[in-house]
Amino acid sequence: MKQVHVVYAHPSPRGFTREVLDAFLAGLTEAGHTATVSDLYAMDFRADLTAEEYERESGHRPDAPIPDDVAAEHARLNAADVWAFVYPVWWSDCPARLKGWFDRVWTVGVAYKPLTLRKATQALVLCTAGYSVEQLEADGFHTAMKTVMINDRIGARAERSEFVVFGGSVDRPSRPSTRAAHLARVAQLAREL
């Protein structure tokens, strides 16, 4: 049994990205895993750094105070064996709120210089996209997105990472078989952790 922390970034409580989150959580439950979820939009998580946060980070001052919402995210990550990130692809990247989560949560003295955050055994990135994976690969976006998320944002903070894009099915009810196949794969990924 594993403890999983999910960082979810989508403003709507409906839609395919939410279905992916629900399928993932159901798969975790089926496998006997437990989960916590940071729903960044529901939490109204602030994405931008304050002047104080910027000074802490740019001055490499790990002794400076960390905001309560950021400290709460550190605690959730430290309690988890596995981290999962669930979000839609917008303009070849994650939503701004998730980017801001990384800006604020990957703090000096916790996520780097030095890394004191408990390293995850696995990080799993689950993205939904309107374009097919083949189209994203042909345009070079898939490689770019994967490189940024896995190599830069997650990096050595997890022992291993996986980047999965569920493309060609976002909010297109006319493609029920594609959507159903994607959701089945999501649940399987959760069960196989």
BAFI-3210 file (N, C-alpha, C; in Angstrom, 3 decimals, decimal comma, padded with zeros to 6 digits):
// residues 193
n [1|2|3|4|5|6|7|8|9|10|11|12|13|14|15|16|17|18|19|20|21|22|23|24|25|26|27|28|29|30|31|32|33|34|35|36|37|38|39|40|41|42|43|44|45|46|47|48|49|50|51|52|53|54|55|56|57|58|59|60|61|62|63|64|65|66|67|68|69|70|71|72|73|74|75|76|77|78|79|80|81|82|83|84|85|86|87|88|89|90|91|92|93|94|95|96|97|98|99|100|101|102|103|104|105|106|107|108|109|110|111|112|113|114|115|116|117|118|119|120|121|122|123|124|125|126|127|128|129|130|131|132|133|134|135|136|137|138|139|140|141|142|143|144|145|146|147|148|149|150|151|152|153|154|155|156|157|158|159|160|161|162|163|164|165|166|167|168|169|170|171|172|173|174|175|176|177|178|179|180|181|182|183|184|185|186|187|188|189|190|191|192|193]
n.u [000,833|000,524|001,080|-000,267|000,174|-001,729|-001,534|-003,696|-004,817|-007,167|-009,716|-012,434|-015,100|-016,044|-015,655|-013,154|-010,575|-011,161|-012,491|-010,320|-008,830|-010,711|-010,857|-008,248|-008,062|-010,002|-008,790|-006,568|-007,807|-008,973|-006,659|-005,830|-004,347|-003,764|-004,802|-004,111|-005,309|-004,418|-006,296|-005,814|-007,295|-009,753|-008,772|-008,006|-005,341|-002,615|-000,764|001,317|004,498|005,127|006,704|008,305|008,614|010,000|012,392|013,348|013,850|015,547|017,648|018,644|017,886|017,290|016,488|014,559|011,077|008,426|005,457|002,241|000,502|002,266|003,972|002,121|001,785|004,370|004,303|002,325|003,569|005,864|004,692|003,923|004,481|004,359|004,014|001,573|000,636|-001,981|-003,406|-004,590|-003,226|-002,240|-001,465|000,917|001,894|001,535|-001,336|-001,246|-001,577|-000,589|002,062|002,779|002,488|004,752|006,701|006,330|006,286|008,556|010,855|013,867|016,202|014,395|013,306|015,536|019,038|019,821|018,326|015,833|013,364|011,384|012,231|010,274|009,202|008,174|007,066|004,257|002,970|000,054|-001,513|-004,067|-005,004|-006,048|-005,021|-003,765|-001,379|000,399|000,315|001,273|003,837|004,850|004,936|006,862|006,200|005,512|007,943|009,204|007,435|007,566|010,294|010,603|008,786|009,539|012,421|013,211|011,252|010,417|012,698|015,488|014,006|012,346|012,568|011,938|010,214|007,232|005,675|002,636|000,474|-002,851|-004,202|-006,198|-008,832|-010,057|-012,807|-014,510|-017,173|-017,954|-016,127|-016,267|-015,052|-012,294|-011,995|-012,913|-010,978|-008,713|-009,413|-009,541|-006,862|-005,724|-006,799|-005,577|-002,847|-002,859|-003,509|-001,231|000,862]
n.v [-001,181|002,201|005,668|008,344|011,513|013,838|016,426|018,554|020,395|022,192|024,386|023,737|021,827|019,809|017,799|016,255|016,144|016,136|013,700|012,037|012,466|011,401|008,713|007,929|008,200|006,302|003,960|003,900|003,455|000,934|-000,597|-000,482|001,652|004,866|008,309|011,825|015,000|017,945|020,268|022,680|024,862|024,735|025,162|027,707|028,310|030,429|031,553|033,287|034,580|036,322|039,454|038,945|036,157|035,986|037,304|035,518|033,252|034,218|035,195|032,941|031,997|029,814|029,911|031,827|032,675|030,440|030,573|029,599|028,081|026,987|025,528|023,635|022,206|021,131|019,394|017,553|016,431|015,327|013,331|011,491|008,626|008,503|010,899|012,547|014,344|015,995|017,387|019,688|020,141|023,243|025,558|024,166|023,508|023,237|024,471|027,917|028,140|025,727|025,909|028,091|026,845|025,168|027,218|028,367|026,233|024,662|025,385|027,024|025,220|023,284|022,035|022,318|023,124|022,934|019,777|018,858|017,868|014,975|012,462|011,303|007,989|007,590|009,652|010,670|011,928|013,047|014,097|015,814|016,363|018,203|017,801|014,935|012,542|011,810|014,025|016,013|015,003|015,127|017,874|018,555|019,271|017,411|016,207|018,509|019,311|017,071|017,041|019,468|019,070|016,558|016,479|019,047|020,263|018,098|016,388|015,249|014,884|012,779|009,250|007,854|008,752|009,258|010,266|010,880|011,448|011,981|012,196|013,777|013,565|015,332|016,777|015,900|014,451|012,970|011,068|008,556|005,990|006,446|008,081|006,333|004,324|005,768|006,423|003,890|003,185|005,081|004,292|001,785|002,500|003,653|001,438|-000,083|001,087]
n.w [000,000|-000,853|-000,170|-001,843|-003,240|-004,921|-007,206|-008,549|-011,313|-012,628|-013,661|-013,832|-012,422|-013,923|-016,902|-019,048|-017,883|-015,177|-015,077|-015,543|-013,182|-011,318|-012,192|-011,725|-008,917|-008,198|-009,155|-007,472|-004,988|-005,471|-005,560|-002,985|-002,153|-000,590|-000,766|-001,028|-002,080|-003,693|-004,876|-006,872|-007,930|-006,543|-004,005|-004,283|-004,720|-004,531|-007,226|-007,788|-006,768|-003,731|-002,857|-000,643|-000,799|-003,195|-002,486|-000,566|-002,168|-004,280|-002,823|-001,749|000,857|003,044|005,672|005,962|006,515|005,448|003,588|004,967|003,264|001,450|003,138|003,958|001,586|001,353|003,557|002,731|000,485|001,681|003,198|001,374|-000,751|-003,468|-006,047|-007,952|-010,832|-012,272|-015,034|-017,650|-020,938|-021,887|-024,265|-024,801|-022,263|-018,673|-016,785|-015,669|-012,903|-011,885|-012,738|-011,170|-008,704|-008,670|-008,758|-006,235|-004,348|-004,734|-002,948|-001,846|000,098|000,648|-001,715|-003,226|-003,013|-000,031|-001,054|000,956|001,060|001,232|-000,955|-003,635|-004,426|-006,852|-009,518|-011,233|-014,146|-015,495|-018,237|-020,029|-023,401|-026,262|-028,835|-030,579|-029,327|-031,277|-033,013|-031,282|-030,900|-033,526|-033,903|-032,099|-029,554|-027,562|-026,683|-025,699|-023,619|-021,939|-021,283|-019,850|-017,676|-016,523|-016,411|-015,490|-013,642|-011,938|-011,790|-009,874|-007,641|-007,476|-007,542|-009,863|-012,853|-014,756|-017,753|-019,108|-021,749|-022,472|-025,239|-027,850|-027,023|-025,334|-023,857|-025,919|-026,562|-028,721|-029,163|-027,650|-027,362|-027,403|-025,174|-023,171|-023,339|-022,577|-019,916|-018,778|-018,959|-017,258|-014,746|-014,590|-014,472|-011,932|-010,338|-010,703|-009,347]
ca.u [000,000|001,299|000,418|-000,095|-000,316|-002,095|-001,675|-004,670|-004,972|-008,171|-010,698|-013,813|-015,358|-016,516|-014,793|-012,342|-009,465|-011,740|-012,723|-009,010|-008,565|-011,607|-010,444|-006,985|-008,371|-010,710|-007,778|-005,772|-008,637|-009,066|-005,380|-005,540|-003,517|-004,477|-004,422|-004,510|-005,396|-004,382|-007,036|-005,296|-008,340|-010,695|-008,059|-007,631|-003,903|-002,010|000,289|002,430|005,365|005,121|008,050|009,054|008,989|011,048|013,632|013,805|014,388|016,671|018,752|019,007|017,774|016,397|016,056|013,442|009,771|007,702|004,013|001,519|-000,025|003,417|004,377|001,137|002,127|005,568|003,893|001,626|004,576|006,712|003,928|003,579|005,482|004,209|003,375|000,932|000,226|-003,053|-003,737|-004,729|-002,163|-002,662|-000,329|002,088|002,400|000,510|-001,973|-000,409|-001,661|000,348|003,412|002,979|002,689|006,181|007,455|006,214|006,496|009,950|011,590|015,266|016,319|013,420|013,325|016,886|020,093|019,834|017,061|015,461|012,072|011,465|012,184|009,205|009,663|007,704|006,232|003,459|002,363|-001,066|-002,012|-005,053|-004,700|-006,947|-004,288|-003,304|000,033|001,146|000,434|002,171|005,193|005,248|005,216|007,957|005,705|005,519|009,293|009,462|006,643|008,113|011,601|010,412|008,129|010,267|013,827|013,415|010,375|010,491|014,132|015,980|013,132|011,671|013,462|011,603|009,079|006,566|004,902|001,631|-000,485|-004,075|-004,522|-007,234|-010,122|-010,502|-014,136|-015,095|-018,032|-018,129|-015,074|-016,383|-014,140|-010,973|-012,082|-013,021|-009,662|-007,834|-009,784|-009,131|-005,406|-005,469|-007,078|-004,546|-001,624|-003,020|-003,455|000,102|001,897]
ca.v [000,000|003,428|006,958|009,121|012,893|014,279|017,856|018,636|021,775|022,479|025,254|023,254|020,570|018,844|017,677|015,041|016,147|015,704|012,258|011,401|012,476|010,454|007,351|007,673|007,988|005,021|002,916|003,855|002,823|-000,493|-001,249|-000,376|002,824|006,024|009,510|013,183|015,785|019,402|020,782|024,046|025,861|024,684|025,741|029,074|028,391|031,610|031,105|034,224|034,827|037,641|040,047|038,230|034,843|036,208|037,611|034,261|032,379|034,825|035,366|031,604|032,103|028,757|030,207|032,779|032,011|029,877|030,765|028,429|027,219|026,274|024,547|022,548|021,374|020,375|018,309|016,532|015,757|014,535|012,186|010,600|007,813|008,774|012,167|012,551|015,662|015,801|018,708|019,775|020,844|024,527|026,228|023,285|023,463|023,111|025,748|028,861|027,884|024,650|026,477|028,874|025,900|024,831|028,413|028,643|025,065|024,223|026,433|026,805|024,546|022,190|021,342|022,450|023,860|021,517|019,063|018,218|017,259|013,522|012,089|010,365|006,787|007,727|010,795|010,324|013,108|012,648|015,303|015,676|017,287|018,149|017,194|013,571|012,429|011,786|015,408|016,703|014,534|015,655|019,306|018,719|019,729|016,322|016,120|019,725|019,247|016,011|017,475|020,489|018,535|015,459|016,779|020,286|020,469|016,972|016,119|014,249|014,851|011,477|008,179|007,618|009,567|008,862|011,347|010,263|012,391|011,377|013,163|013,552|013,196|016,307|017,372|015,526|013,294|012,187|010,036|007,824|004,850|006,976|008,526|005,149|003,670|006,601|006,283|002,546|003,213|005,861|003,427|000,756|003,132|003,807|000,117|-000,669|001,822]
ca.w [000,000|-000,964|000,024|-003,066|-003,205|-006,256|-007,435|-009,635|-011,757|-013,659|-013,024|-013,914|-011,715|-014,920|-018,068|-019,154|-016,917|-013,901|-015,205|-015,366|-011,735|-010,650|-012,554|-011,032|-007,499|-008,088|-009,313|-006,233|-003,966|-005,819|-005,266|-001,561|-001,874|-000,059|-001,505|-000,691|-003,313|-003,677|-006,022|-006,818|-008,181|-005,420|-002,863|-004,649|-004,473|-005,151|-008,136|-007,931|-005,611|-003,111|-002,804|000,401|-001,329|-004,192|-001,763|000,038|-003,207|-005,014|-001,887|-001,253|002,310|003,523|007,034|005,916|006,677|004,306|003,793|005,484|002,207|000,879|004,145|003,914|000,421|001,720|004,453|001,934|-000,337|002,569|003,702|000,254|-001,445|-004,899|-006,399|-009,262|-011,308|-013,243|-015,574|-019,101|-021,666|-022,441|-024,911|-024,688|-020,896|-017,647|-016,455|-014,913|-011,461|-011,560|-012,877|-009,958|-007,598|-008,680|-008,380|-004,799|-003,489|-004,858|-002,244|-001,476|001,381|000,714|-003,005|-003,794|-002,277|-000,390|-001,129|002,220|000,802|001,060|-002,364|-003,993|-005,115|-008,232|-009,889|-012,398|-014,745|-016,338|-018,916|-021,088|-024,503|-027,413|-029,938|-030,346|-028,970|-032,542|-033,479|-030,351|-031,198|-034,841|-033,744|-031,142|-028,257|-026,581|-026,118|-024,916|-022,388|-021,092|-020,789|-018,808|-016,486|-015,891|-016,129|-014,746|-012,489|-010,999|-011,661|-008,924|-006,469|-007,505|-008,002|-011,265|-013,280|-015,994|-018,347|-019,973|-022,315|-022,985|-026,286|-028,841|-026,445|-024,351|-024,035|-027,207|-026,310|-029,943|-029,184|-026,390|-027,240|-027,045|-023,787|-022,317|-023,331|-021,751|-018,503|-018,358|-018,775|-016,043|-013,594|-014,570|-013,967|-010,483|-009,697|-010,852|-008,610]
c.u [000,879|000,428|000,757|-000,610|-000,516|-002,212|-002,505|-004,884|-005,932|-009,272|-012,122|-013,987|-015,866|-015,492|-013,877|-011,185|-009,968|-012,034|-011,414|-008,653|-009,416|-011,221|-009,149|-007,241|-009,100|-009,733|-006,903|-006,532|-008,747|-007,804|-005,003|-004,623|-004,391|-003,966|-004,891|-004,499|-005,289|-005,042|-006,759|-006,337|-009,348|-010,084|-007,794|-006,148|-003,305|-000,792|001,499|003,184|005,110|006,546|008,908|009,509|010,110|012,387|014,217|014,498|015,625|017,880|019,251|019,034|016,810|015,884|014,871|012,114|009,181|006,216|003,315|001,018|001,084|003,902|003,412|001,400|003,380|005,194|003,191|002,619|005,458|006,010|003,667|004,777|005,535|003,549|002,761|000,487|-000,786|-003,491|-003,948|-003,511|-002,782|-001,436|000,980|002,692|001,227|-000,168|-001,064|-000,440|-000,731|001,785|003,742|003,155|004,160|007,034|007,465|006,597|007,922|010,844|013,017|015,313|015,323|013,509|014,674|017,766|019,858|018,417|016,824|014,070|012,268|011,288|011,061|009,816|009,273|006,923|005,539|002,758|001,303|-001,689|-003,096|-004,746|-005,711|-006,291|-003,890|-001,830|000,884|001,349|001,376|003,627|005,696|005,621|006,358|007,509|005,782|006,880|009,598|008,722|007,213|009,446|011,460|009,837|008,982|011,691|014,025|012,544|010,453|011,942|014,461|015,122|012,315|012,649|013,205|010,339|008,526|005,667|003,939|000,650|-001,659|-004,642|-005,680|-008,607|-010,709|-011,829|-014,730|-015,939|-018,253|-017,081|-015,133|-015,398|-012,739|-010,961|-012,123|-011,685|-008,677|-008,132|-009,412|-007,621|-005,038|-005,669|-006,028|-003,225|-001,696|-002,892|-002,043|001,203|002,661]
c.v [001,246|004,638|007,811|010,535|013,358|015,804|017,994|020,097|021,868|023,297|024,723|021,956|019,473|018,776|016,475|015,016|015,714|014,212|011,491|011,353|011,435|009,008|006,971|007,382|006,662|003,856|002,778|003,127|001,322|-001,244|-001,177|000,779|003,920|007,269|010,774|013,951|017,261|019,856|022,284|025,119|025,884|025,314|027,233|029,305|029,573|031,168|032,030|034,406|036,216|038,193|039,314|036,855|034,977|036,482|036,358|033,397|032,980|035,034|034,062|031,599|031,049|028,990|031,177|032,026|031,530|030,092|029,466|027,507|026,410|025,197|023,363|021,625|020,546|019,178|017,197|015,734|014,847|013,290|011,140|009,822|008,199|010,135|012,005|013,975|015,445|017,181|018,645|020,469|022,097|025,216|025,481|023,258|023,243|024,461|026,608|028,580|026,753|025,129|027,300|028,010|025,503|026,023|028,607|027,462|024,530|025,309|026,013|026,193|023,433|021,374|021,443|023,268|023,984|020,960|018,385|017,586|015,757|013,189|011,079|009,128|006,857|009,024|010,428|011,590|012,634|013,909|014,932|016,713|017,106|017,504|015,768|013,594|012,448|013,201|016,207|016,288|015,120|017,133|019,584|019,117|018,642|016,227|017,325|019,686|018,229|016,436|018,480|019,867|017,488|015,863|018,016|020,350|019,326|016,589|015,009|014,173|013,564|010,455|007,818|008,399|009,041|009,997|010,737|011,340|011,598|012,355|012,755|013,261|014,244|016,930|017,113|014,268|012,435|011,078|009,190|006,666|005,309|007,390|007,331|004,423|004,457|006,411|004,902|002,510|003,985|004,994|002,340|001,303|003,279|002,463|-000,462|000,075|000,908]
c.w [000,000|-000,670|-001,197|-002,827|-004,641|-006,257|-008,704|-010,004|-012,933|-013,004|-012,997|-013,125|-012,648|-016,049|-017,982|-018,161|-015,543|-013,927|-015,026|-013,878|-011,027|-010,949|-011,842|-009,552|-007,284|-008,220|-008,080|-005,132|-004,211|-005,426|-003,788|-001,197|-001,258|-000,763|-000,803|-002,006|-002,986|-004,973|-006,055|-007,061|-007,035|-004,172|-003,050|-004,341|-005,245|-005,964|-008,173|-006,622|-005,042|-003,173|-001,775|-000,089|-002,352|-003,503|-001,115|-001,001|-003,884|-004,118|-001,306|000,274|002,853|004,942|007,080|005,997|005,354|004,571|004,200|004,376|001,547|001,851|004,173|002,728|000,706|002,596|003,677|001,077|000,518|003,088|002,622|-000,269|-002,922|-005,058|-007,782|-009,576|-012,426|-013,718|-017,081|-019,708|-022,275|-022,987|-024,633|-023,296|-019,945|-017,426|-015,570|-013,413|-011,049|-011,716|-011,637|-008,719|-007,526|-008,254|-006,874|-003,922|-003,582|-004,271|-001,935|-000,067|001,588|-000,574|-003,709|-002,844|-000,791|-000,489|000,214|002,130|000,636|-000,419|-002,596|-004,637|-006,584|-008,374|-011,193|-012,883|-015,729|-016,933|-019,906|-022,156|-025,624|-028,616|-029,580|-029,962|-030,233|-033,086|-032,582|-030,584|-032,508|-034,758|-032,774|-029,746|-027,193|-025,901|-025,235|-023,583|-021,413|-020,489|-019,657|-017,537|-015,770|-015,502|-015,266|-013,496|-011,479|-010,741|-010,687|-007,666|-006,406|-008,061|-009,452|-011,587|-014,592|-016,448|-019,357|-020,431|-022,881|-024,008|-027,164|-028,286|-025,522|-024,749|-025,415|-026,992|-027,545|-030,058|-027,912|-026,260|-026,865|-025,589|-022,847|-022,223|-022,464|-020,264|-017,961|-018,106|-017,512|-014,799|-013,466|-014,045|-012,437|-009,771|-009,710|-010,091|-007,678]
res [m|k|q|v|h|v|v|y|a|h|p|s|p|r|g|f|t|r|e|v|l|d|a|f|l|a|g|l|t|e|a|g|h|t|a|t|v|s|d|l|y|a|m|d|f|r|a|d|l|t|a|e|e|y|e|r|e|s|g|h|r|p|d|a|p|i|p|d|d|v|a|a|e|h|a|r|l|n|a|a|d|v|w|a|f|v|y|p|v|w|w|s|d|c|p|a|r|l|k|g|w|f|d|r|v|w|t|v|g|v|a|y|k|p|l|t|l|r|k|a|t|q|a|l|v|l|c|t|a|g|y|s|v|e|q|l|e|a|d|g|f|h|t|a|m|k|t|v|m|i|n|d|r|i|g|a|r|a|e|r|s|e|f|v|v|f|g|g|s|v|d|r|p|s|r|p|s|t|r|a|a|h|l|a|r|v|a|q|l|a|r|e|l]
***
